[in-house]
């Protein structure tokens, strides 16, 4: 695979310039040739772009080329270029969170106090920007939960780089405070190790061991090194390693509890966050009523995934109603119409205009879990909650009998 050359070459493709502007056309040709000669080499790719900017300092695509250089520099962990090009771009736009985080992290990795001071400024502004952006975004419960999870992760990263910057400036207590804020938002092994070392430096061995134990519980690849750091602090504190195993177990308990707390908070926004069993889902209706699918345990559940824009769904609907009519007296069979439209406002008017039954539920992410890639799709769960049939699309002259046959089979399984 040719590095990211093809991607960047496409992203830097020029619109066909007017015939009266041959210099722009010349620049386009020069860039294409330079990128072609770079081959698969990341180093040559960066040189080609930088050489182009030197040759065409007033390029109308300068910002775009600088972004390409920055992204490639991040991939290559080129700290100097990340800082150089990142700060250039941030002078023009201070709202780009990924760039601001990358620059702050690169500055902290410089390890000197002036760089740390700049990193702290970026980190503080990043935290403010993230909070403002989160307030401006709206969406469904599922989108809001994802937004909250992403926000917490981003804020945690910003707080950690802020903590590292403060630590380099000798502000150990403030660094600990920021790192703890990061850990509360998103318990992470890197943050836990930073806290362990920070508490050890402040001669707080109990806190240091606790955070190293958290890191041990969270990490499955670097536990030998974490165990060594934790053991050294514990040995110095207690004079022996007796009781260290109990501290490790406490770390596992804390990690489990933190995960539960985080999931609970996100499920207050989206009850389906992190749910892996389809019949543990909670669906919302047209007037925000709720249906807990687990309440249907012991019944055959037929799910019909459709959308207002789907022509085949309209053709299938009267056939689906025929099957429902066959089983209307059978309380052991439940039919659920699951709408998959991203924009929900048009669903009720659609139902009224087409005179469809108004008992419709929104899929609320269930189609993603069940990997519904095309609609209409019909799924059948048996009385034990097992998925036993999946019908992608439909055969018009056979659909009614085919669906009924599969329901009958599910009833006797």
C-alpha positions in Angstrom: 0.0 0.0 0.0 1.4 3.4 -1.0 1.8 5.1 2.4 -0.9 7.8 2.5 0.3 9.2 -0.9 -2.8 8.3 -2.8 -5.1 9.8 -0.1 -3.2 13.0 0.1 -2.7 13.3 -3.6 -6.5 13.0 -4.0 -7.1 15.5 -1.2 -4.7 18.0 -2.9 -6.2 17.5 -6.3 -6.8 20.8 -8.0 -9.9 22.0 -9.7 -9.3 22.6 -13.4 -8.2 26.2 -13.6 -9.3 28.6 -16.3 -7.2 28.6 -19.5 -6.2 32.2 -18.9 -4.2 31.2 -15.7 -1.3 28.9 -16.8 0.8 29.6 -13.7 -1.8 27.8 -11.5 -1.8 24.9 -13.9 2.0 24.8 -13.7 1.9 24.6 -9.9 -0.6 21.8 -10.2 1.7 19.8 -12.5 4.8 20.5 -10.3 3.0 19.2 -7.2 1.7 16.0 -9.0 5.2 15.3 -10.3 6.8 15.8 -6.9 4.3 13.5 -5.2 4.8 10.9 -7.8 8.5 11.0 -7.4 8.2 10.6 -3.6 7.1 7.0 -4.0 6.4 5.1 -0.8 8.8 7.1 1.4 7.1 9.1 4.2 10.3 11.3 4.4 10.3 12.0 0.6 6.6 12.7 0.8 7.1 15.4 3.5 10.1 16.8 1.6 8.0 17.0 -1.6 5.3 19.0 0.1 7.7 21.3 1.9 9.7 21.8 -1.3 6.5 22.8 -3.1 5.7 25.4 -0.5 9.2 26.9 -0.9 8.7 27.0 -4.7 5.2 28.4 -4.4 5.1 30.4 -1.2 1.8 32.1 -2.2 0.1 28.9 -3.1 -3.7 29.2 -2.8 -3.7 25.7 -1.3 -1.1 26.5 1.4 -3.3 25.7 4.4 -4.3 22.4 2.9 -0.7 21.4 2.1 0.4 22.4 5.6 -2.4 20.2 7.1 -1.2 17.3 4.9 2.3 17.9 6.2 1.1 18.0 9.8 -1.0 14.8 9.5 1.9 13.0 8.0 4.2 14.3 10.8 1.8 13.0 13.4 1.9 9.6 11.7 5.7 9.7 11.7 5.9 11.1 15.3 8.0 14.0 13.9 7.8 16.3 17.0 9.6 19.3 15.4 7.3 19.4 12.4 4.2 18.8 14.6 5.0 21.9 16.6 6.1 24.0 13.6 3.2 23.3 11.3 0.7 22.8 14.1 1.3 26.2 15.6 1.2 27.8 12.1 -2.3 26.4 11.6 -3.4 27.3 15.1 -2.5 30.9 14.6 -5.2 30.9 11.9 -7.7 28.7 13.6 -7.7 28.0 17.3 -10.8 25.7 17.2 -9.1 22.6 15.7 -9.1 20.2 18.8 -7.0 17.4 17.2 -4.3 19.8 16.1 -4.2 21.6 19.5 -3.9 18.3 21.3 -1.1 17.0 19.0 0.8 20.3 19.4 0.4 20.3 23.2 1.6 16.7 23.5 4.6 17.4 21.2 5.5 20.4 23.3 5.4 18.4 26.5 7.6 15.8 25.0 10.2 18.5 24.5 10.8 18.3 28.2 11.7 21.9 28.8 9.9 24.5 30.8 9.2 27.1 28.1 7.7 24.3 25.9 5.7 23.1 28.9 4.3 26.6 29.5 3.1 26.8 25.9 1.6 23.3 26.2 -0.3 24.3 29.3 -1.9 27.3 27.5 -3.0 25.1 24.6 -4.3 22.4 27.0 -6.4 24.9 28.9 -7.9 26.4 25.8 -8.6 22.9 24.4 -10.6 22.0 27.5 -12.6 25.2 27.1 -13.2 24.6 23.4 -14.3 21.0 23.9 -16.9 22.1 26.5 -18.3 24.8 24.3 -18.5 22.5 21.2 -20.3 19.9 23.2 -23.0 22.3 24.3 -23.7 23.2 20.7 -24.3 19.7 19.4 -27.6 18.0 19.5 -29.0 14.7 18.4 -30.7 11.5 19.3 -30.0 9.7 22.7 -27.6 7.4 20.9 -25.7 10.4 19.3 -25.7 12.2 22.7 -24.2 9.2 24.5 -21.5 8.8 21.9 -20.8 12.6 22.1 -20.5 12.4 25.9 -18.2 9.4 25.7 -16.0 11.1 23.1 -16.1 14.3 25.1 -14.9 12.6 28.2 -12.1 10.9 26.4 -11.0 14.1 24.7 -11.2 16.1 28.0 -9.2 13.4 29.8 -6.4 13.6 27.2 -6.4 17.4 27.4 -6.3 17.2 31.2 -3.4 14.7 31.2 -1.3 16.7 28.8 -2.1 19.8 31.0 -1.0 17.8 34.1 2.3 16.8 32.4 2.9 20.4 31.4 2.4 21.6 35.0 4.6 18.9 36.3 7.5 20.0 34.0 7.0 23.5 35.5 7.5 22.2 39.0 3.8 22.5 39.9 3.4 18.9 41.3 0.3 19.4 43.3 -1.5 21.2 40.5 -0.4 18.4 38.1 -1.8 15.8 40.4 -5.1 17.6 40.5 -5.4 17.7 36.7 -4.4 14.1 36.3 -7.0 13.0 38.8 -9.6 14.9 36.8 -8.4 13.1 33.7 -8.6 9.8 35.5 -12.2 10.4 36.7 -13.3 11.1 33.2 -11.5 8.2 31.5 -9.5 5.8 33.7 -6.4 5.1 31.6 -3.2 3.2 32.3 -1.0 6.1 31.2 -2.8 8.5 33.6 -2.7 6.0 36.4 1.1 5.5 36.0 1.6 9.3 35.9 -0.3 9.6 39.1 1.6 6.8 40.7 4.9 8.5 40.0 3.5 11.9 41.0 2.4 10.7 44.4 5.7 8.9 44.9 7.5 12.1 44.2 5.3 13.9 46.8 6.1 11.1 49.3 2.5 9.8 49.4 3.2 6.1 49.1 -0.3 4.9 49.8 -1.7 7.0 47.0 1.1 6.0 44.7 0.6 2.3 45.3 -3.1 2.6 44.8 -2.7 4.3 41.4 0.0 1.9 40.3 -2.4 -0.9 41.2 -5.0 0.8 39.1 -2.6 0.9 36.2 -1.8 -2.8 36.7 -5.5 -3.6 36.6 -6.0 -1.6 33.4 -3.0 -2.8 31.5 -2.6 -6.3 30.0 0.7 -5.8 28.1 3.1 -3.8 30.4 2.3 -5.3 33.7 5.8 -6.4 34.5 7.1 -2.8 34.4 4.1 -1.5 36.4 4.6 -4.3 39.0 8.2 -3.3 39.4 7.5 0.4 39.9 4.7 -0.4 42.3 6.8 -2.9 44.2 9.7 -0.5 44.7 7.3 2.1 46.2 5.6 -0.5 48.3 8.9 -2.0 49.6 10.2 1.4 50.5 6.9 2.2 52.3 6.3 -1.0 54.1 9.7 -2.6 54.3 8.5 -5.8 52.6 6.2 -7.0 49.8 3.7 -8.5 52.2 0.2 -7.2 51.5 1.0 -6.0 48.0 -1.3 -8.6 46.4 -4.2 -7.1 48.4 -3.5 -3.7 46.9 -3.5 -5.2 43.4 -6.9 -6.8 44.1 -8.2 -3.4 45.3 -7.1 -2.0 42.0 -9.1 -4.6 40.0 -12.1 -3.8 42.2 -11.8 -0.1 41.5 -11.4 -0.6 37.8 -14.5 -2.7 37.7 -16.5 -0.2 39.7 -15.2 2.7 37.6 -16.4 0.9 34.4 -19.8 0.4 36.0 -20.1 4.0 37.0 -19.2 5.2 33.5 -21.6 2.9 31.8 -24.4 3.9 34.2 -23.8 7.6 33.5 -23.9 7.0 29.7 -27.0 4.8 30.0 -28.8 7.7 31.7 -28.4 9.4 28.3 -28.8 6.3 26.1 -30.2 3.2 27.8 -28.7 1.0 25.1 -25.1 2.3 25.5 -22.8 -0.7 25.6 -25.7 -3.3 25.3 -24.6 -6.4 23.5 -27.7 -8.6 23.7 -30.4 -7.4 21.2 -33.2 -8.3 23.5 -31.7 -6.1 26.3 -32.4 -3.1 24.1 -34.9 -0.4 25.0 -36.7 1.1 22.0 -38.4 4.5 21.9 -41.7 5.2 20.1 -43.2 8.1 18.2 -44.2 10.0 21.4 -41.0 8.9 23.3 -42.7 5.9 25.0 -40.3 3.1 25.8 -40.4 -0.6 25.1 -38.0 -2.9 26.9 -37.5 -5.9 24.7 -36.7 -8.1 27.6 -40.4 -7.8 28.5 -41.1 -9.9 25.5 -39.1 -12.9 26.7 -40.9 -16.1 26.1 -42.5 -14.9 22.8 -41.5 -15.1 19.2 -40.4 -11.6 18.2 -40.5 -10.5 14.5 -38.5 -7.3 13.7 -39.2 -5.4 10.5 -36.4 -2.9 9.7 -37.6 -0.2 7.3 -37.2 3.5 6.4 -39.5 6.2 4.8 -37.2 6.6 1.8 -37.1 2.9 1.0 -39.2 2.0 -2.0 -39.1 -1.8 -1.4 -40.2 -1.2 2.2 -43.4 0.3 0.8 -44.0 -2.6 -1.5 -43.4 -5.1 1.3 -45.7 -3.3 3.9 -49.1 -4.8 2.7 -47.6 -8.3 2.6 -46.2 -7.8 6.1 -49.7 -6.7 7.3 -51.1 -10.0 5.9 -48.7 -12.0 8.1 -49.6 -9.9 11.1 -53.3 -10.6 10.4 -52.7 -14.4 10.5 -51.2 -14.1 14.0 -53.3 -11.4 15.5 -55.0 -13.9 17.9 -51.7 -15.5 18.9 -50.2 -13.7 21.9 -47.0 -15.7 21.6 -46.0 -13.8 18.4 -45.1 -10.1 18.5 -44.4 -7.9 15.4 -42.3 -4.8 15.8 -42.0 -2.2 13.0 -38.5 -0.6 13.5 -37.8 2.6 11.7 -34.2 3.3 10.8 -34.5 7.0 9.6 -31.8 9.3 10.9 -34.2 12.2 10.8 -37.2 11.2 12.8 -39.4 14.3 12.3 -40.8 13.0 9.0 -41.8 9.5 10.2 -45.2 10.4 11.7 -46.3 12.5 8.7 -45.2 9.6 6.5 -47.3 7.1 8.4 -50.4 9.4 8.3 -50.0 10.1 4.6 -49.7 6.4 3.7 -52.2 5.3 6.3 -49.8 2.8 7.9 -50.2 1.5 11.4 -48.9 4.1 13.9 -47.4 1.6 16.3 -43.8 2.1 15.2 -40.6 2.0 17.1 -37.3 3.6 16.3 -34.4 1.2 16.1 -32.2 3.2 18.5 -29.0 1.6 17.3 -30.3 -2.0 17.2 -29.8 -2.2 13.4 -26.1 -1.4 14.0 -25.8 -4.2 16.6 -27.5 -6.7 14.3 -25.5 -5.5 11.3 -28.5 -4.6 9.2 -26.8 -3.5 5.9 -29.9 -3.3 3.7 -33.6 -2.7 4.1 -36.1 -4.1 4.3 -34.7 -6.7 6.6 -36.9 -9.0 8.7 -35.5 -10.9 11.7 -37.1 -13.5 14.0 -36.2 -14.3 17.5 -37.5 -17.5 19.1 -39.0 -17.8 22.6 -35.5 -18.3 24.1 -34.4 -14.9 22.7 -32.2 -16.5 19.9 -32.0 -15.1 16.4 -33.3 -17.9 14.2 -34.1 -16.2 10.9 -32.9 -13.3 8.9 -34.6 -12.2 5.6 -32.8 -9.6 3.6 -35.2 -8.1 1.1 -38.3 -10.1 0.1 -39.7 -12.2 -2.7 -43.1 -10.7 -3.4 -45.1 -13.8 -4.4 -43.6 -15.9 -1.6 -43.0 -13.4 1.3 -46.2 -14.1 3.2 -45.8 -17.9 3.2 -42.1 -17.7 3.8 -42.4 -15.5 6.9 -45.3 -17.5 8.3 -43.3 -20.7 7.9 -40.4 -19.3 9.8 -42.6 -18.0 12.5 -44.1 -21.5 12.9 -40.7 -23.0 13.1 -39.6 -20.5 15.8 -42.7 -21.3 17.8 -41.8 -25.0 18.1 -38.0 -24.6 18.7 
